[in-house]
Amino acid sequence: MDDVGARLERAIDELLDRRSADSSICPSEAARAVDPQGWRDLMPDARAAAGRPRPPVGSR
């Protein structure tokens, strides 16, 4: 996994940790957190990162 993928996964984890257990996020939120100006270019990587298995909330 490249650096962008790792940064997106960390952004996803941080966003999910701040939400209630029954809430979700959009991959675009992670992309915007990583690159507010160029987030659209990150969307394929953000979708891929969002599709990878995640540890349950509270166990990260």
Secondary structure, DSSP 8 states (H G I E B T S, - for coil): --HHHHHHHHHHHHHHHTS-TT----HHHHHHHH-TTTGGGGHHHHHHHHHS----TT--
